[in-house]
Amino acid sequence: MAKGKLTIKQMKKNFITWARLLPLLTTAASVIFVLGQLLIGYLKGKPVLTVEFLIFSIGFIIFGVVLGFTLRYFYLKIGDAWIDDRND
């Protein structure tokens, strides 16, 4: 339950902190997905460490990193439009 009203400075800090964490979050999500695919393939008894899987894994992790940095860039760019620098 909220104890009080957030100031604009606190909202700006929360938003910037969240936006800066986006590359880490998307990279972690892609790594967890790849590890999940590896585990599922292993449990089903299928060969998992194939060249195709390694190419897919590396590509998917690179996609996660690029997506994170792209989202971070746009969120910080858009966030500057609505963040007010007035002191409350």
N, C-alpha and C positions, 0 to 999 in steps of 0.2 A: 504494500500500500504506500502510496506517495505521501511523503511527510510535508512537502512544500512545493511551491511553484519553482520550476527551473528558470534560471536567468538565461538570457541570450548567450552569455559567455559559456555557461555550462552546456547548453545545447550545442553550441559550436564545437566545444571540446569533445563531446560525445560523438558528434557526427564525424569529425576529423579522425578520431581514434578508430571508429568503425570502418571508415573508408580506407584508412591505412592498413587495416588488417585483411582487406579483401584478397590480396595476392596470396597470403598465407592460408586463408580459408579455402580458396578455390584449389590451390595446390594440394592441400591436405585432403580435400574431397576427392580429387582425381587419384591420389595415391591410394586412398582407402578403397576406391572403386576397383583399381587395378589389383590390389591385394585380394579383394573379395572375389574377383574373377579367377585369380590364381588358385584360391582356396576351393572354390566351387569346382573348377576343373580337376583339381587334385582329388577331391572327395568323390567325384564321378568316375575317376580312374582314367581320365583322358590325358594324353600328353599335353602338358601345359607350357613347357619351356621350349616352344618352337620359335623359329625366326619370325613368323607372322605375329605371334603373340608379343614378342619383344618389340617389334616395330610398332604394333598397336599401342603397347604400354608406354613406350617413350613418346610417341606422338600425342597420346592422350594427356600425359603429364605436362608436356610442353604446351598443349592447348589450355590446360588448367592455369599454368603460369601466365600465359599471354592474356587469357580472359581476365584473370585477377588484376593485372596491371592496367588493362584497358578499362575495366569497370572503375578501378581506383581513379584513373585519370578523369573519366567523365563525371563520376560522382563528386570529385573535388572541384571540377570545373563548374558543374551545375550548382553545387552547394554554395559557391561564392555568390550566386545570384540571389538566394533567399536569406543568406545569413546577414543579419544587420549588425553593424559594428557599434551601435549605440551602447552606452553603458547604462545598465538598469540595476 
